[in-house]
Structures are given as C-alpha cells and as structure tokens.
Amino acid sequence: MQLPLKCQEKVSRLYAELKQGELSKVQKNLTYKYKNETGESKSLIDSKADSLLYAISRMPATYAVIYTLLSQLLEQGLISGIESVLDVGSGTGAGYFAIKEFDDDTQIALFERDENMIKVFETLTDNEVSVQKLDIVRDRLETKADLVMTSYVLSEMKEQDRLNSVLKLLESANKYLLIIDTGTPRTYENMMTVKRFVQEKGYNVIAPCMSKKCGLKNDYCQFYARVERSALMRQAKQSELSYEDEKYFYLLISKENAEICGKRVIRRPIIKPNNVELMLCSGDGASRENFTKKNKELFKQAKKAKINDLIK
C-alpha cells in the first residue's frame, strides 16, 4: 500500500528541496530523538527539514496503518454512521488522505501543534485545507465529531499528560475514539493503562481487546500493515527492501454499549496443509486454537484469516 499518487508526487517535489548532504544528518538526528526523547510531552520535530523527512519516511507507513485499520473496523461493523472526524496530531496529513479514500464528503477537522508539519501538509493540499494549531496537552479541544482519532501522539507524552489528553479526546467524541500508536511492548503497557483508565470512567474498549482484562502474560499485542516502499522512501530510509511491515497497536473506545461477538486474531496465522493455528483473543482471554479439516467451515475461515480479523 502506498500514498495516493498525487500525494506521492508532491512529497517528491518537497524532497527535492532537501540538500542531499543534509539528509543523512537530519535522518540520524530525527532517529535519535524518537529513540531517546519520546515520552517527555515535547515535540520532536524542530525544523522544516525534520518535517519533510517525516513526510517522506514516516507518512507512507502511517497512512497504510490508518487505511488498513479503518478498512477492518468498518468491515467488522465496529464503527458506523461517521459523518465527521477530528484528527488530533494530524502531522503531515496521513489520516486526512486515508479518510478521504473512504468518503470524500466526510467532514474532517485537523489539529496539529507543530508549525513545520502544518506547512508541509498545506503544501501537499495546495492550501485548500486548513489545520488548527493545538497542543492537546496544554490546550482545550472544543470541537466535536463522531470519530476522534489520534495516531502516534500519546506515546510521546508523560503518563499523566497521556491520561488527561485521553479524557479531552473522549469529551470531543460523539461516538468513538480511535488511538493508534507504535507496536512496541512499552506502548502496549501504556495502552493497557489507558484501557483500565477509560473503563473506570465508564467507557467501552471494543477493539482489539475482546475481554475487559488482558489475557496475555509476559507478552504483548501488535498488528501489521504492509507498506510498499517507493524509490524515494528507500532512499530516505537507506534501505533496498521494496516493502516493510509497519507494526502498530490501537484502541477503539466507544461511548455506547457494544457487545462484540467472536474472537480476534492477534498473531499471524500459522498455516499447515491440514492444520491452522491461531492465537485468539476472546471474552475468556487469549488462547491458541487449532483448526482442522474435521470442521470444514471453520477450517476454511481460519485458513483465510489475517491478523486483526474476527473469527465468528
């Protein structure tokens, strides 16, 4: 999966503005900050060069994750009746472009704290779409929408800032809050704290978790989105691989009661000629289950299953 063609072309033009000798230095600096300065509730984008490199190297993966995840949640019927969306921490616009692929008429309000990110996004959209400057940690969020979404934002915060921000986001959501973040053990631990916090406040976590308490022990969940690497992206990442699997974790929180039937696939299936092994999350927790040809219908379903699918 790649960014829409028009967006790719504009990213390429922005890339031409970077001096090639500067690229390696910016890449190393940005990588260092994301590895060592995450979790301090501060912006890691310090310059126009940072935001341009982010658009080249990170935006395609973020787009793929958001598009893949929204496709699954819509297909599973977990989100519906969405006429308006707030994207908080919209960055260079990955969420905006993904949502527009589903419905060009959906009302989207964008909020971002970094001026450089905003300028890049406005360039990619020819200044046809405006972004409101907002820091969710410090500022009030007064706009409401059916779906509030934030991606790769909460992991950059201190814990109390994270929980306070989640409450602000929930207050702005008419129906759902979708949180997307990195697929790491640390993020998973943070999101389990968020899960318990919102449950205590009376909200419902409806995906990916199928049970109120996590059934995993000394383990964690992560999901994947396949990203096709363009030549430009391979150059920016200094890699020859034509694709990458972007790991992520998410929480879908509903303000309404929702009873979800089935079991969620939380690992890549292990497929053998006469047997399919799935790691499943259900109301009873997490467990490994084997599907054989003895039950042809279930075996067929299991064989086609992908990570994050629901098995009913």
SVG drawing of the C-alpha trace seen along z (x, -y; Angstrom):
<svg xmlns="http://www.w3.org/2000/svg" viewBox="-25 -28 52 63">
<polyline fill="none" stroke="black" stroke-width="0.4" points="0.0,0.0 1.2,-3.5 0.1,-7.1 -2.3,-8.3 -0.3,-9.1 -0.9,-12.9 0.3,-13.0 3.4,-11.0 4.2,-13.4 4.0,-16.4 6.2,-14.6 8.8,-14.0 8.8,-17.7 9.3,-18.6 12.1,-16.1 13.9,-17.9 14.1,-20.9 16.4,-19.0 20.1,-19.2 21.4,-15.7 24.3,-16.3 21.8,-17.4 19.6,-14.3 21.8,-11.9 22.4,-14.3 18.6,-15.1 17.8,-11.3 20.3,-10.5 19.1,-13.4 15.4,-12.5 16.0,-8.8 18.0,-9.6 15.2,-11.9 12.5,-9.3 14.5,-6.6 15.7,-8.7 13.4,-11.6 10.0,-10.0 7.7,-10.2 8.6,-13.8 5.5,-15.5 7.5,-17.7 7.7,-18.0 10.4,-16.0 10.1,-18.0 12.5,-21.0 12.8,-22.2 11.3,-22.2 13.9,-19.5 12.6,-17.3 9.0,-17.6 10.0,-17.0 11.9,-13.9 9.0,-12.7 6.6,-13.1 9.0,-11.0 9.9,-8.2 7.1,-8.0 4.0,-9.3 3.5,-6.3 3.6,-3.9 1.2,-6.0 -1.2,-6.2 -1.0,-2.4 -1.8,-1.7 -4.8,-4.1 -6.2,-3.0 -5.8,0.7 -7.2,0.4 -10.2,-1.7 -11.0,0.8 -11.0,3.6 -13.1,1.7 -15.7,0.7 -15.9,4.2 -16.3,5.7 -19.1,3.2 -17.3,1.7 -17.6,-1.8 -20.6,-3.2 -22.5,-6.3 -19.4,-8.5 -20.2,-11.9 -17.4,-13.9 -13.9,-13.2 -11.3,-15.0 -7.7,-14.1 -5.7,-15.4 -2.0,-15.4 -2.6,-15.3 1.1,-15.7 1.7,-15.9 -1.8,-14.6 -1.7,-10.7 -5.0,-10.4 -6.6,-13.1 -5.6,-11.3 -6.7,-7.9 -10.1,-9.1 -10.7,-10.8 -10.1,-7.5 -13.2,-6.1 -15.6,-9.1 -14.6,-12.4 -17.6,-14.1 -16.7,-13.3 -16.1,-16.5 -12.6,-16.4 -11.1,-18.9 -7.4,-18.7 -5.3,-19.8 -1.5,-19.8 0.9,-21.5 4.0,-21.8 4.1,-24.7 6.5,-22.9 4.2,-19.9 1.3,-22.2 3.2,-23.9 4.1,-20.6 0.5,-19.4 -0.7,-22.7 1.8,-22.3 0.6,-18.8 -3.1,-20.0 -2.3,-23.3 -3.5,-25.2 -7.1,-24.0 -7.4,-22.6 -6.6,-24.4 -5.2,-23.0 -5.8,-24.4 -2.7,-24.7 -3.3,-22.9 -1.3,-21.2 -3.6,-18.6 -1.6,-18.6 -1.9,-22.3 -4.9,-23.5 -8.7,-22.9 -10.3,-21.0 -13.7,-22.5 -14.7,-20.9 -16.8,-17.7 -17.1,-14.9 -18.5,-11.4 -15.0,-9.9 -12.0,-11.4 -8.7,-9.9 -5.1,-10.4 -2.1,-8.5 1.5,-8.3 0.9,-11.0 0.2,-9.6 3.4,-7.6 5.3,-11.0 3.7,-12.1 4.3,-11.6 1.7,-9.3 -0.5,-11.9 -0.5,-14.1 -1.5,-11.0 -4.5,-10.2 -5.6,-13.8 -5.4,-14.1 -7.4,-10.9 -10.2,-12.5 -10.2,-15.6 -10.4,-13.5 -13.3,-11.4 -15.2,-14.6 -14.9,-15.6 -16.1,-12.3 -19.8,-11.8 -19.3,-8.1 -15.8,-6.8 -12.2,-7.5 -9.5,-5.7 -6.0,-5.7 -3.2,-4.4 0.4,-4.1 3.6,-2.1 3.6,1.7 6.1,2.0 6.0,3.5 6.2,0.1 3.3,-1.3 1.3,1.8 1.9,1.3 0.9,-2.4 -2.3,-1.5 -3.3,1.1 -3.1,-1.7 -5.3,-3.8 -7.7,-0.9 -8.1,-0.5 -8.4,-4.2 -11.3,-4.7 -13.1,-1.6 -13.1,-3.1 -14.6,-6.2 -17.5,-4.2 -16.3,-3.9 -16.1,-0.7 -13.0,0.6 -14.4,2.6 -11.2,3.4 -8.8,5.0 -9.5,6.4 -12.3,8.8 -12.2,9.1 -12.1,6.5 -8.8,7.8 -5.9,8.7 -5.4,12.5 -1.7,12.2 1.0,12.9 4.6,11.7 3.6,10.9 2.0,8.1 -0.2,7.4 0.9,5.8 -0.6,5.6 0.8,5.1 0.2,3.0 2.2,3.8 3.8,0.7 5.2,0.6 8.4,-1.4 8.8,-3.8 12.2,-4.5 12.1,-7.8 11.2,-6.1 14.0,-3.5 16.5,-6.3 15.3,-8.2 15.5,-5.1 18.7,-4.0 17.2,-0.5 16.9,1.6 13.8,3.6 10.7,2.9 8.3,3.1 8.1,3.0 5.6,4.3 4.7,1.4 3.9,2.6 1.2,0.8 -1.2,1.1 -4.6,-0.6 -7.6,-1.0 -11.1,-1.7 -13.2,-3.2 -17.0,-3.6 -19.2,-5.9 -22.1,-3.4 -22.5,0.1 -21.4,2.6 -21.4,6.4 -18.8,7.8 -19.2,11.4 -16.4,13.7 -12.6,14.0 -9.9,11.7 -6.8,13.0 -3.8,11.4 -0.9,13.2 -0.1,14.0 -1.7,17.4 0.5,20.5 -0.8,22.4 0.0,26.0 -1.5,28.4 -4.1,29.9 -4.0,27.5 -4.2,23.8 -3.1,22.5 -4.5,19.1 -3.7,17.0 -7.1,15.6 -8.5,13.1 -12.0,13.7 -14.1,12.9 -12.2,15.5 -8.8,14.1 -6.1,15.2 -5.5,18.7 -4.1,20.8 -6.5,22.8 -6.1,25.4 -8.5,25.7 -8.5,28.9 -10.4,30.2 -12.8,32.1 -14.8,28.9 -14.6,27.7 -16.3,24.4 -14.2,23.3 -11.0,24.6 -11.8,22.6 -12.4,19.5 -9.2,20.0 -7.2,20.5 -8.3,17.1 -7.8,15.3 -5.4,12.4 -4.1,10.7 -6.8,8.5 -9.7,10.4 -12.7,11.5 -13.5,15.2 -17.2,15.8"/>
</svg>
